[in-house]
Amino acid sequence: MKFGVFVTVLLLFSCTKQKQELCACTKEYFPVCAAGKQYANPCLAQCAGFSETEIIALDQDDENASCS
């Protein structure tokens, strides 16, 4: 009986949990900022939920470039 209740609760929990979208990005290094945080490339920033208008490219030639 206890096992049946556990399985039922487990199934209900797994069915109500929201499905996360997969996000596939290349490993290219093209640093960008979004909301003060640095990402290795625009794809990773978009996967974090930022739109293209919220993403700012950093100057790759400037070794001291940061998002602060």
C-alpha positions in Angstrom: 0.0 0.0 0.0 2.8 2.5 0.9 4.6 1.7 -2.3 1.4 2.5 -4.3 1.0 5.9 -2.6 4.7 6.7 -3.2 4.4 5.9 -6.9 1.2 7.9 -7.2 2.8 10.9 -5.5 5.9 10.6 -7.7 3.8 10.4 -10.9 1.7 13.5 -9.9 4.9 15.4 -9.1 6.6 14.5 -12.3 3.5 15.4 -14.4 3.1 18.8 -12.9 6.7 19.8 -13.1 7.3 22.3 -16.0 9.3 21.0 -18.9 12.6 22.9 -19.4 13.6 23.8 -22.9 16.9 22.5 -24.1 19.4 25.1 -25.3 22.3 24.1 -27.6 25.1 26.7 -28.1 28.5 26.5 -29.7 31.6 27.0 -27.5 32.8 30.1 -29.4 34.1 32.9 -27.2 32.4 36.2 -28.0 31.8 37.8 -24.6 28.6 39.7 -24.0 26.8 41.3 -21.0 23.2 41.0 -19.9 21.9 42.5 -16.7 25.4 43.0 -15.4 26.5 39.4 -15.9 29.0 38.2 -18.4 28.3 35.3 -20.8 30.7 33.6 -23.1 28.5 34.3 -26.1 25.1 35.7 -27.1 23.6 32.2 -27.4 24.2 31.5 -23.7 22.8 34.8 -22.7 19.6 34.1 -24.7 19.4 30.7 -23.1 19.5 32.5 -19.7 16.3 34.3 -20.9 17.6 37.6 -22.3 16.4 39.0 -25.6 18.8 40.3 -28.3 18.0 43.9 -27.3 19.2 43.2 -23.7 22.5 41.7 -24.7 25.6 44.0 -25.1 28.8 42.8 -26.9 32.0 43.4 -25.1 35.1 44.6 -26.9 37.2 41.5 -27.4 40.4 43.6 -27.9 40.1 45.1 -24.4 41.5 42.6 -21.8 39.9 44.7 -19.0 36.4 44.7 -20.5 33.7 43.8 -18.0 30.0 44.1 -17.3 30.3 46.4 -14.3 
